[in-house]
Amino acid sequence: HHLKKEGPVTFLECTQLARFPQSCAGIVCAFQVKTKKWKLGAIQNLFPLNNRPIVRVFCWVGALHLPSVPLFATIHRSSWQDIESHFSLQNYFLLDIEIVFINQIRGTSIRMELVCSTTTNII
């Protein structure tokens, strides 16, 4: 089944871990800490080689526009500053966090780029 590229913001787990930017900057993720509650985020940077490896994540803390649709995804924006208030920068030790990288397959991306035309939208 193919999803249309137009529609509410939609994410799928990333299974092709290739061509990530240095320190994973800007990569969208789902993550959980010891509370076991999954959260949506965008990585500011990841430092796996530090003495105590850490990740800095912009954690989504905003409201929902519709069920399962973050408000930031429906706001017209021209820069990160337009949605920055919907996120909180958090620091975690890598031993304390589980991260799943995700691909956005519909909607305007957190990074304000179009969803790549080669992104797989088969579910």
C-alpha positions in Angstrom: 0.0 0.0 0.0 1.4 3.4 -1.0 0.8 6.5 1.2 0.3 9.8 -0.7 3.1 12.3 0.0 0.5 14.9 0.9 -1.3 14.6 4.2 -0.7 14.8 7.9 2.9 14.5 9.1 3.8 10.8 9.2 6.9 9.0 10.3 8.3 5.4 9.8 11.3 3.8 11.4 14.5 4.3 9.4 16.1 1.0 8.4 18.8 2.4 6.1 21.4 4.1 8.3 23.5 5.7 5.6 24.7 9.2 4.8 23.9 10.8 8.2 25.4 14.2 8.8 28.3 14.5 11.2 27.1 14.0 14.8 23.7 13.1 13.4 22.8 16.8 13.5 19.2 17.4 12.5 18.2 13.7 12.3 14.6 13.1 13.5 14.2 10.4 16.1 11.9 8.8 18.5 13.5 8.1 21.9 12.7 6.9 25.4 14.6 7.3 28.7 14.0 5.3 31.8 10.3 6.4 32.0 9.7 4.2 28.9 7.5 7.0 27.4 8.4 7.5 23.7 9.1 11.1 22.6 9.7 12.8 19.3 12.9 14.7 18.8 15.5 16.1 16.5 19.1 15.4 17.4 21.3 18.5 17.9 24.4 16.4 18.1 25.6 13.0 19.3 29.0 12.4 20.8 29.6 8.6 21.0 33.3 8.9 21.6 33.1 11.2 24.7 34.4 9.7 28.0 30.7 9.5 28.9 28.9 9.4 25.5 26.0 11.9 25.2 23.3 13.0 22.9 21.6 16.4 22.8 18.1 16.2 21.5 15.5 18.9 20.8 12.5 17.1 22.4 9.0 18.0 21.2 7.0 19.4 24.1 4.3 21.1 22.2 0.6 20.4 21.7 -1.4 18.3 19.2 -3.4 20.0 16.4 -5.3 16.8 15.7 -4.9 13.3 17.2 -1.3 12.3 16.3 -0.5 15.5 14.5 1.9 17.9 16.3 0.8 21.5 16.2 4.3 22.6 14.9 3.6 20.5 11.8 0.6 22.6 10.8 2.2 26.0 11.4 3.4 28.1 8.4 7.1 28.6 9.1 10.1 30.0 7.4 12.8 29.2 9.9 13.5 27.0 12.9 12.8 30.0 15.2 9.1 29.8 14.1 8.7 26.4 15.9 11.6 26.4 18.4 9.2 27.0 21.3 7.6 23.6 20.6 10.9 21.9 21.5 13.2 21.7 24.6 16.9 20.9 24.3 17.7 17.9 26.5 21.0 16.2 27.3 21.2 12.5 27.9 23.9 9.9 28.4 23.7 7.3 25.7 23.5 4.5 28.3 20.2 6.1 29.6 18.4 6.4 26.3 17.0 4.3 23.5 16.9 6.0 20.1 15.1 5.0 17.0 15.9 7.0 13.9 12.8 7.8 11.8 12.1 9.0 8.3 9.4 11.5 7.7 7.3 10.3 4.7 4.6 13.0 4.7 4.1 16.6 5.6 6.6 19.5 6.0 9.6 18.2 7.8 10.9 19.5 11.1 14.0 20.5 9.2 11.7 22.5 6.7 12.8 20.4 3.8 10.5 18.6 1.4 10.2 14.9 1.9 12.7 13.4 -0.5 11.0 12.0 -3.6 12.9 8.8 -3.2 11.7 8.2 0.3 9.9 4.9 0.4 6.2 5.3 1.2 5.1 1.7 1.1 3.5 0.4 4.2 
